[in-house]
């Protein structure tokens, strides 16, 4: 508003004689205004509040009975005196003669926002400043939980047109005392257990304990919407959590313990928000970059946590140790949401499902490795596992499994997922020098590789995607780490033994040309699809057992010779074109032949 118009507003800081004690607060406030030459009919007093210092009457300017936005009047009635503060608008404008009704205005606002079932709707008629005038509007405030939004919509009381939409979210920052990632890691105590007995079928008796309370650390609760916390919701840019109780911060701190229903909701918000901010810092700016819905209050029948792709919701289980008390469980489930966001429909194969479970475990362990100080990094969700495992330490699963593909596969995605998580964990160990560097590099590599996969991906597709992603990230040195771990996991055959240096023949003896003459009578045709393979016709090279496709000094496929069929397995992406086919009998080269892969 221009300074000249602001100067026209009333601004009174006056001490006046108080009205008689028998007058009502509103009457006393009007008398105080009139005593100073102000028109009390220009204001409407709307609120009366009492405090230890006196009575305070508040209101706004009105024109023809309609309040004017951005105006106020406050009359504080103290002991024998009155303090008046008032502000009026100098802008022109009057109410519409035949205004739109509030019900129609609410419908217009909801239609503009695309909200069918709002949680709360409030409409207020105002004269609001717009382009140098006061415009008659219905200001409709909308709170919706699905979709999650809080908006203020100005609807013209004259025409019914939507004039403005504003984000009504009130963002706030606070802190909370939480586990990072769980009390067992925080206290470095593999023998730690929760007090009492609690099962998923019984009552949720999360007993507080001084030692468990001492394991909490201060974590940030960033940019949450203050308007939603009384409803038990923590909603911000990267997380939308339905907790178990209203949230009230005392001096910007949420001080809840595991025995309180809202503790798991704060855990979910803090850790989901933090890992997404970490993704952003790593440059992975479009990886599930949205408020992730999480149900963090007790739901009967849900003991195990899960992610549901259709609704894009994470539900945290209760019973035993509630899953929301262990941030590694939270981040594991967030890993499923990440993969579903990157590859919609992920996990159409059994191996794809195992890759999903393995990635969730890897994500949790990798993300918290800089926090753990090396304590039980390979043991996932040890605090949650205390309620169903007698081992020390108890683990949901481990990342150092010696399982080998395909020998140790069972068809269970959780059991076979240990093959994939161990494969990724070994790669992490080789792509950096410090704990933080290894974790950050591994996360960049694995998250980038997901973008190269399909919903029907299997283990070998994952290996190929990691190799391609390493090259695309400008780190071809990481390919060696992928290959070495893939060989150890059984996803790739071991490289052939190095060839011994050829013995120098006696000077008088010339090398025989018999293999070459035999080769001239051998014809070989190769194809790339549906699987790489070659077919021998004519004379079959004697003793040929192993085969390799080579180009530019690199091996692109390896395989075996079975009769006249050569079955190959790609170790690098194959394209149509010319290659050199090398047939061996152990370390002896039987045949070298240029072939065209079609």
C-alpha positions in Angstrom: 0.0 0.0 0.0 1.5 3.5 -0.9 2.8 5.5 2.0 0.4 8.3 1.4 -2.6 6.0 1.8 -1.1 4.4 4.9 -0.8 7.8 6.4 -4.5 8.2 6.0 -5.1 5.2 8.3 -5.9 5.9 12.0 -3.0 5.1 14.2 -3.8 5.9 17.8 -1.6 5.2 20.9 -3.6 7.2 23.4 -4.3 7.2 27.1 -7.8 8.1 27.8 -10.1 8.0 30.8 -11.7 4.7 31.2 -15.5 4.3 30.9 -17.5 3.6 34.0 -16.8 0.2 35.5 -20.5 -0.8 34.9 -20.2 -0.5 31.1 -19.6 -3.7 29.1 -16.1 -4.0 27.5 -17.5 -3.3 24.0 -19.3 -0.2 25.2 -16.2 1.0 27.0 -14.2 0.5 23.9 -16.7 2.5 21.8 -16.6 5.3 24.3 -12.8 5.4 24.2 -12.9 5.7 20.4 -15.6 8.4 20.5 -13.6 10.3 23.1 -10.7 10.6 20.7 -12.9 11.8 17.8 -13.1 8.5 15.9 -16.4 7.1 14.6 -17.1 3.9 16.6 -19.6 2.8 13.9 -16.7 2.4 11.5 -15.5 -0.6 13.5 -16.9 -3.9 14.6 -15.6 -5.3 17.9 -15.3 -9.1 17.5 -13.3 -10.4 20.4 -13.0 -9.7 24.1 -10.1 -11.2 26.0 -8.9 -10.8 29.6 -5.4 -11.0 30.8 -3.6 -10.3 34.1 -3.1 -6.7 33.0 -6.7 -5.9 31.9 -9.4 -6.4 29.3 -8.7 -6.2 25.5 -11.3 -5.6 22.9 -10.4 -6.3 19.3 -12.1 -5.8 15.9 -11.9 -4.5 12.4 -13.1 -1.7 10.2 -16.4 -2.5 8.5 -18.2 -0.9 5.5 -21.9 -1.5 5.2 -21.4 -4.4 7.7 -18.6 -6.1 5.7 -15.2 -6.3 7.4 -12.2 -4.8 5.7 -9.1 -6.9 5.4 -5.8 -5.7 6.9 -7.5 -3.3 9.3 -7.7 -3.5 13.1 -8.8 -1.8 16.3 -7.6 -2.8 19.7 -8.8 -1.1 22.9 -7.0 -2.3 26.0 -8.9 -1.3 29.2 -6.4 -1.2 32.0 -6.9 0.0 35.6 -8.6 3.4 35.1 -7.4 4.1 31.6 -7.6 2.9 27.9 -5.0 2.4 25.2 -6.3 2.6 21.7 -4.7 1.3 18.5 -6.6 1.5 15.3 -6.0 1.2 11.6 -8.4 1.9 8.7 -8.0 1.5 5.0 -7.7 4.5 2.7 -8.6 2.5 -0.4 -12.0 3.1 -2.1 -14.5 0.3 -2.4 -18.0 -0.9 -1.2 -19.7 -4.3 -0.9 -21.5 -5.7 -3.8 -25.3 -4.9 -3.8 -26.3 -8.5 -4.6 -23.5 -10.7 -3.3 -22.9 -14.4 -4.1 -23.8 -16.7 -1.1 -21.2 -18.4 1.0 -22.2 -21.9 -0.1 -21.7 -21.1 -3.8 -18.3 -19.5 -2.9 -17.2 -22.7 -1.1 -18.2 -24.8 -4.1 -16.3 -22.5 -6.5 -13.2 -22.7 -4.3 -13.3 -26.5 -4.0 -13.8 -26.9 -7.7 -10.8 -24.7 -8.4 -8.6 -26.8 -6.1 -9.9 -30.2 -7.3 -11.0 -31.2 -3.8 -14.1 -33.3 -3.4 -13.9 -34.3 0.3 -12.2 -31.6 2.3 -11.4 -32.0 6.0 -12.3 -28.4 6.9 -13.8 -25.5 4.9 -14.3 -22.0 6.3 -15.7 -19.0 4.3 -15.6 -15.4 5.4 -16.8 -12.3 3.5 -14.3 -9.5 3.3 -13.5 -6.3 1.5 -9.9 -7.2 0.3 -7.4 -4.9 -1.4 -6.9 -5.7 -5.1 -5.3 -3.5 -7.7 -5.8 -0.3 -5.7 -9.4 -0.9 -4.6 -11.3 -2.9 -2.0 -13.1 -5.8 -3.7 -16.0 -7.8 -2.1 -14.8 -11.4 -1.8 -15.5 -14.6 0.0 -12.2 -15.8 1.5 -12.5 -19.6 1.6 -9.9 -21.5 3.6 -9.6 -25.2 2.7 -7.8 -28.0 4.5 -7.7 -31.3 2.6 -5.9 -34.5 3.7 -6.2 -36.2 0.3 -4.8 -34.6 -1.6 -2.9 -33.0 1.2 -3.1 -29.2 0.9 -4.0 -26.0 2.7 -5.2 -23.1 0.6 -6.9 -19.7 0.8 -9.1 -18.9 -2.1 -10.6 -15.5 -2.8 -13.9 -15.8 -4.7 -15.6 -12.6 -6.0 -18.9 -12.0 -4.2 -20.0 -10.0 -7.3 -19.3 -12.5 -10.1 -18.3 -15.8 -8.4 -15.0 -15.9 -10.2 -11.9 -17.1 -8.4 -9.6 -14.1 -8.0 -6.6 -15.6 -6.1 -5.3 -18.8 -4.6 -2.7 -18.7 -1.8 -0.8 -21.4 0.0 -2.4 -21.4 3.4 0.4 -23.6 4.8 2.2 -22.2 7.8 5.6 -23.8 7.8 7.5 -24.1 11.0 10.8 -25.7 12.1 11.2 -27.5 15.4 13.2 -30.4 16.9 12.3 -33.7 18.5 14.1 -36.2 20.8 14.2 -39.4 18.7 16.2 -42.5 17.9 18.9 -42.3 15.2 18.5 -44.9 14.0 17.6 -47.0 17.0 18.5 -47.3 20.7 20.7 -50.3 20.3 23.0 -48.5 17.8 22.8 -45.3 19.9 23.9 -47.1 23.1 26.3 -49.5 21.3 24.7 -52.4 23.2 23.8 -55.6 21.2 22.2 -57.1 24.4 19.7 -54.2 24.8 16.0 -55.3 25.0 12.8 -53.4 25.6 11.2 -53.8 29.1 8.2 -55.9 29.6 6.5 -58.2 27.0 4.5 -56.9 24.0 3.1 -58.8 21.1 1.3 -57.8 18.0 -1.9 -59.6 19.1 -2.0 -57.8 22.5 -2.2 -54.3 23.7 0.5 -51.9 22.6 2.4 -51.5 25.9 5.4 -49.6 24.9 6.9 -49.2 28.3 9.2 -46.2 28.9 12.6 -46.8 30.4 15.2 -44.3 31.5 17.9 -45.9 29.5 15.8 -46.0 26.3 14.9 -42.3 26.9 18.6 -41.5 27.2 19.2 -43.1 23.7 17.2 -40.2 22.1 19.0 -37.5 20.2 17.9 -34.1 18.9 16.7 -34.4 15.3 15.2 -31.6 13.2 11.5 -31.5 12.3 11.7 -29.2 9.3 9.0 -27.2 7.4 6.0 -28.9 8.9 2.5 -27.4 8.6 1.5 -26.0 12.0 -2.2 -26.1 11.0 -2.3 -29.9 10.7 -0.5 -30.9 13.9 -3.7 -30.6 16.1 -5.2 -33.3 13.9 -2.2 -35.6 14.5 -0.6 -34.9 11.1 3.0 -33.9 10.3 3.0 -32.7 6.7 5.9 -31.0 4.9 7.6 -30.9 1.5 8.9 -34.5 1.7 6.7 -36.3 4.2 3.0 -36.5 5.1 2.6 -38.6 8.3 -0.5 -39.6 10.1 0.6 -40.0 13.7 -1.0 -41.3 16.8 -1.9 -38.1 18.7 -2.0 -34.3 18.3 1.5 -32.8 18.2 2.3 -29.8 20.4 5.8 -28.3 20.4 7.1 -26.7 23.6 9.6 -24.0 22.8 10.0 -25.5 19.3 10.7 -29.0 20.7 8.6 -32.2 20.6 9.6 -34.1 23.7 7.8 -37.5 23.3 9.0 -40.9 24.5 8.4 -44.4 23.0 5.5 -44.9 25.4 3.5 -42.1 23.7 1.4 -42.8 20.6 2.9 -40.0 18.6 6.5 -41.0 18.9 6.5 -43.2 15.8 5.0 -40.4 13.7 7.8 -38.0 14.7 10.3 -40.8 13.8 8.8 -41.3 10.4 8.6 -37.6 9.6 12.2 -36.8 10.7 13.8 -39.7 8.9 11.8 -39.6 5.7 12.3 -35.9 5.4 16.0 -36.2 6.1 16.8 -38.9 3.6 14.9 -37.0 0.8 16.9 -33.9 1.6 20.0 -36.1 1.4 18.9 -37.3 -2.0 18.5 -33.6 -3.1 22.0 -32.8 -1.8 23.4 -35.7 -3.8 21.9 -34.3 -7.0 19.2 -37.0 -7.2 16.5 -34.3 -7.3 13.7 -36.3 -8.9 13.8 -39.5 -6.9 10.4 -39.8 -5.1 10.6 -36.0 -4.7 7.1 -35.6 -3.2 5.5 -35.8 0.3 5.6 -39.5 1.1 2.4 -40.7 2.9 3.1 -42.7 6.0 0.6 -44.2 8.5 2.5 -44.2 11.8 -0.2 -44.9 14.3 -1.3 -48.3 15.5 -3.5 -50.2 13.1 -4.9 -53.5 14.4 -3.8 -56.4 12.3 -0.7 -54.6 10.9 2.3 -56.1 12.8 4.6 -56.0 9.8 5.4 -52.7 8.0 4.7 -52.5 4.2 4.6 -50.2 1.3 1.5 -50.4 -0.9 2.2 -49.2 -4.5 -1.4 -48.6 -5.5 -2.0 -46.0 -2.8 1.7 -44.9 -2.4 1.4 -45.4 1.3 3.9 -46.7 3.9 2.2 -48.4 6.9 4.4 -49.0 10.0 3.5 -52.1 12.0 3.0 -52.3 15.7 3.5 -55.1 18.2 6.7 -56.3 19.9 9.0 -53.4 19.2 6.9 -51.0 17.1 8.5 -50.7 13.7 8.4 -46.9 13.9 10.9 -47.1 16.7 13.6 -48.4 14.4 14.5 -45.9 11.6 16.1 -48.7 9.6 12.6 -50.2 9.1 11.3 -46.8 8.1 14.0 -46.3 5.5 13.7 -49.9 4.2 10.0 -49.2 3.4 10.9 -45.9 1.9 13.3 -47.8 -0.4 10.2 -49.5 -1.9 8.5 -46.2 -2.4 11.7 -44.9 -4.1 11.9 -47.8 -6.5 8.2 -47.6 -7.3 8.6 -43.9 -8.1 11.6 -44.5 -10.3 10.2 -47.7 -12.0 6.4 -47.8 -11.7 5.3 -51.4 -11.4 8.7 -52.5 -10.0 9.1 -56.2 -9.1 7.1 -58.2 -11.8 9.6 -61.0 -11.4 10.7 -63.0 -8.4 14.3 -61.7 -8.8 13.0 -58.2 -9.2 11.1 -58.6 -5.9 14.3 -59.8 -4.3 16.2 -56.8 -5.7 13.6 -54.6 -4.1 14.0 -56.2 -0.6 17.8 -56.1 -0.9 17.8 -52.5 -2.0 15.6 -51.5 1.0 18.1 -53.2 3.4 21.1 -51.7 1.5 19.5 -48.2 1.6 18.9 -48.3 5.4 22.4 -49.6 6.2 24.2 -47.2 3.7 22.3 -44.2 4.9 22.9 -44.8 8.6 26.5 -46.0 8.2 27.9 -42.4 8.8 25.9 -42.3 12.1 26.6 -45.8 13.4 30.4 -45.4 13.7 30.7 -48.9 12.3 28.5 -50.6 14.9 26.6 -53.5 13.4 26.4 -51.9 10.0 25.7 -55.2 8.3 22.9 -56.0 10.7 19.6 -54.5 9.6 16.8 -53.4 12.0 18.4 -55.0 15.0 16.1 -53.1 17.5 12.9 -54.2 15.7 14.3 -57.8 15.6 14.6 -58.1 19.4 11.0 -59.1 19.6 11.4 -62.2 17.3 15.0 -63.1 17.3 17.1 -64.7 20.1 20.4 -64.1 18.4 23.0 -61.6 19.7 22.8 -59.3 17.9 19.3 -59.9 16.5 19.0 -58.9 12.9 16.0 -58.7 10.5 18.5 -59.6 7.8 22.2 -59.2 7.1 24.2 -57.5 4.4 27.3 -59.8 4.6 25.5 -63.0 3.5 27.8 -65.6 1.7 24.9 -66.8 -0.5 25.7 -67.3 -4.1 23.4 -67.2 -7.1 21.8 -69.4 -8.3 22.9 -72.1 -5.9 21.4 -70.5 -2.8 18.2 -69.0 -4.2 14.9 -70.2 -2.6 12.3 -68.2 -4.5 11.6 -66.1 -1.4 12.1 -62.4 -2.1 13.3 -61.7 1.5 15.8 -64.6 1.6 17.1 -64.0 -2.0 17.2 -60.3 -1.3 20.2 -61.0 0.9 22.2 -62.0 -2.2 21.4 -58.6 -3.8 22.0 -56.5 -0.7 25.4 -58.2 -0.1 26.3 -57.6 -3.8 25.5 -53.8 -3.4 27.2 -53.6 0.0 30.5 -55.0 -1.4 30.3 -52.4 -4.2 29.9 -49.6 -1.6 33.1 -50.8 0.1 35.0 -50.2 -3.1 33.8 -46.8 -4.3 35.3 -44.5 -1.7 37.8 -44.0 1.1 35.7 -42.6 3.9 32.5 -43.9 5.3 30.5 -40.9 4.1 32.1 -40.9 0.7 31.4 -44.6 0.2 27.8 -44.2 1.2 27.2 -41.2 -1.0 28.9 -42.7 -4.1 27.1 -46.0 -3.7 23.7 -44.2 -3.3 24.4 -42.1 -6.5 25.3 -45.2 -8.4 22.5 -47.4 -7.3 19.8 -44.8 -7.6 21.0 -43.8 -11.1 20.9 -47.5 -12.1 17.2 -47.8 -11.3 16.4 -45.4 -14.0 17.8 -47.8 -16.6 15.7 -50.8 -15.5 12.2 -52.0 -16.3 9.5 -53.5 -14.0 10.5 -57.0 -15.3 14.2 -56.6 -14.4 16.2 -59.5 -13.1 19.6 -59.8 -11.4 21.6 -59.7 -14.6 19.7 -56.6 -15.7 20.5 -54.9 -12.5 24.2 -55.7 -13.0 24.2 -54.3 -16.5 22.3 -51.2 -15.3 25.0 -50.6 -12.6 27.8 -50.9 -15.1 26.1 -48.5 -17.5 25.3 -46.0 -14.8 28.9 -46.0 -13.6 30.1 -45.1 -17.1 27.4 -42.4 -17.4 28.4 -40.9 -14.1 31.9 -40.5 -15.4 33.3 -43.2 -13.1 34.4 -46.2 -15.3 36.6 -47.2 -12.4 33.5 -48.2 -10.5 32.7 -50.9 -13.2 35.5 -53.0 -11.8 33.9 -52.9 -8.4 30.6 -54.0 -9.9 32.2 -56.8 -11.8 34.2 -58.1 -8.9 31.1 -58.2 -6.6 29.0 -59.7 -9.4 31.5 -62.6 -9.8 31.4 -63.2 -6.0 27.6 -63.2 -6.0 27.5 -65.6 -8.9 25.8 -63.1 -11.3 28.8 -63.3 -13.7 31.3 -66.1 -14.4 34.9 -65.6 -13.2 37.3 -64.1 -15.8 39.4 -66.7 -17.6 42.8 -67.4 -16.3 45.5 -65.3 -17.9 47.2 -66.9 -20.9 50.7 -68.1 -20.4 53.2 -66.3 -22.6 53.7 -68.3 -25.9 56.8 -70.4 -26.0 59.3 -69.3 -28.7 59.5 -72.0 -31.4 62.9 -73.2 -32.6 64.2 -70.9 -35.3 64.3 -73.7 -37.8 60.7 -74.8 -37.2 58.0 -72.7 -38.8 54.5 -72.7 -37.1 52.1 -75.2 -38.6 49.3 -73.7 -40.7 47.0 -76.7 -40.0 44.7 -74.8 -37.7 44.3 -72.1 -40.3 43.6 -74.6 -43.0 41.0 -76.2 -40.8 39.6 -72.8 -40.0 39.0 -72.0 -43.7 36.7 -75.0 -43.8 34.8 -73.9 -40.7 31.8 -71.5 -41.1 30.2 -69.8 -38.1 27.0 -67.7 -38.0 26.2 -65.6 -34.9 23.0 -63.8 -33.7 22.3 -61.4 -30.9 18.6 -62.1 -30.1 16.7 -63.6 -28.5 19.9 -64.8 -26.7 23.5 -64.4 -28.1 24.6 -67.6 -29.7 26.6 -68.9 -32.7 26.2 -72.0 -34.9 29.1 -74.0 -36.5 28.8 -75.5 -39.9 31.4 -77.4 -41.9 34.4 -78.6 -40.0 34.1 -78.4 -36.2 37.3 -77.2 -34.5 38.7 -80.1 -32.6 38.8 -79.7 -28.8 36.9 -76.4 -28.7 35.2 -76.0 -25.4 35.1 -72.3 -24.3 34.2 -69.3 -26.4 34.6 -65.5 -26.1 33.3 -62.6 -28.2 36.0 -59.9 -28.3 36.2 -56.4 -29.8 38.8 -53.7 -29.1 40.6 -55.7 -26.6 37.5 -56.2 -24.5 35.5 -59.3 -23.9 31.7 -58.8 -24.6 30.4 -62.3 -24.1 31.6 -65.7 -22.8 30.2 -69.1 -23.3 30.6 -72.8 -24.0 30.7 -75.0 -27.1 28.2 -77.8 -27.2 28.5 -79.8 -30.3 28.0 -77.3 -33.1 26.1 -74.8 -30.9 27.9 -72.0 -29.1 25.9 -70.5 -26.2 27.0 -67.1 -25.0 26.3 -64.9 -22.1 26.8 -61.1 -22.4 29.1 -59.4 -19.9 28.9 -56.1 -21.7 26.0 -54.6 -23.7 26.0 -56.3 -27.2 25.3 -54.5 -30.4 25.1 -55.6 -34.0 28.4 -55.5 -35.8 31.8 -57.3 -36.2 33.5 -59.1 -33.4 36.3 -61.7 -33.0 35.2 -65.1 -31.9 37.9 -67.0 -29.9 37.4 -70.7 -29.3 39.7 -72.4 -26.6 40.5 -75.7 -25.2 41.6 -74.7 -21.7 44.4 -72.1 -22.2 45.0 -73.3 -25.8 43.5 -71.2 -28.6 41.8 -73.5 -31.1 40.3 -71.0 -33.5 40.1 -67.2 -34.0 37.5 -66.0 -36.5 35.9 -62.7 -37.4 32.1 -62.9 -37.2 29.2 -60.6 -37.6 26.7 -60.4 -34.9 23.2 -59.9 -36.4 
